[in-house]
């Protein structure tokens, strides 16, 4: 970081080095179940100049499948509301096609899909609550971190 930057956040905005992240489905579910906590705070910051998110068609389809199954029960939103959330995420995200598959790297093929997107998008972080499911991703130069840790990193939490 150059000496004249007051914070990593400011440098990221000025020099275009904002973190580009992949958000695991469990974080999005948590954010839509409750407006309390780090997941919801993270969701409210998507589309701002704090960080970028990366999406692929398979990940959006997973988001849609899982969220719509919980619509009106665990998640107090209608399917239409969930569609609006997903449309917004797609409109602000950096979208990637994943051409190379490195499966299997992880226990769950859905987690492999998240890892493949993170590698393709050159993301330094996968934001998840299932840290143990992503053991070994350090070999790809990627860290699995919780929403709270990420928000502290970008200065969004004290």
Secondary structure, 3 states (H helix, E strand, C coil): CCCCCCCHHHHHHHHCCCCEEEECHHHHHHHHHCCCCHHHHHHHHCCCCCCEEEECHHHHHHHHHHHHHHECCCECCCHHHHHHHHHHHHHHCEECCCCCCCCCCCCCHHHHHHHHHHHHCCCCEEECCCHHHHCCHHHHCCEEECHHHHHHHCCCCC
